C-alpha cells in the first residue's frame, strides 16, 4: 500500500524547501493536504511528481514547486480573502484554505467543480467554496479580494477579473509566451497594477486567458 504521507514529506523536503520556500504556514499546509485525493484515480501514484500533472480537459495541477513559490511570494495572511481561479479538482484551494481566512475556488467545468467541493468538504476545508462559472469572469459577488491566484497559464488577464482585486491586493499570474512562462506578482495601488517578476514556470493557457489574435487580410 502506498504511503502517501511519506510522499508528502518527501515532496516538501525535496521540491518545496530547496526552492527557498521557508514560510511555515505554506509548508504545514502542503504537508497536511492529501494531494492524491485531488487528482483523477488513475493519477494518484503520480500525484507527488515534480511536474505539472495532467487532469484532463486541457488542465493541469501545478507542480508542487510552482504552487509553493507562488504562495511564498504572495505571503497570504490569515485574515485575507482569496480568489483561486481555475481550481480544477480543488487541491490549490485546499492548500490556500489553510493559510487564508476564506478562499473562493472558481471552476467552469461542472463535474470538476462538484468533485472539488466534495473533496474540500472531506478535507474539512470549511472556509472554502467552489464557484462554478467562467474562469475569466471570476466571482465578483464574493469580492473584492485581497489576493487572486490564476492556476494556469495566461497570455492576457481580463480586466473584469483584475477589477475584483481590492486596493492594496496582490495577483499571481503565470504569463506565457509560447512555451516559456514567467510568474509575476501584480500589486494594486491607486487602481493600477505594477508587476514584479518572481521566477520562471510554465502551464497550459487557461480558457479565456489567451491573447486576442489579429488577422491580416
ABEGO torsion letter per residue (X at the ends): XBBAAAAAAAAAAAAAAAAGBABAAAAAAAAABBAAAABBAAAAAAAABBBBBBAEGGBBBBBAAAAAAAAAAAGBBAABBBBBBGAEAGAAAAAAAAABABBBBBBABAAAAAAAAAAAAAAGBAABBBBBEBAAAEBAAAOBBABBBBBEBBABBBAAAAAABBBGBBBBBBBBBEABBBBBBBBBBGGBBBBBBABBBBBBBBBGABBBBBBBX
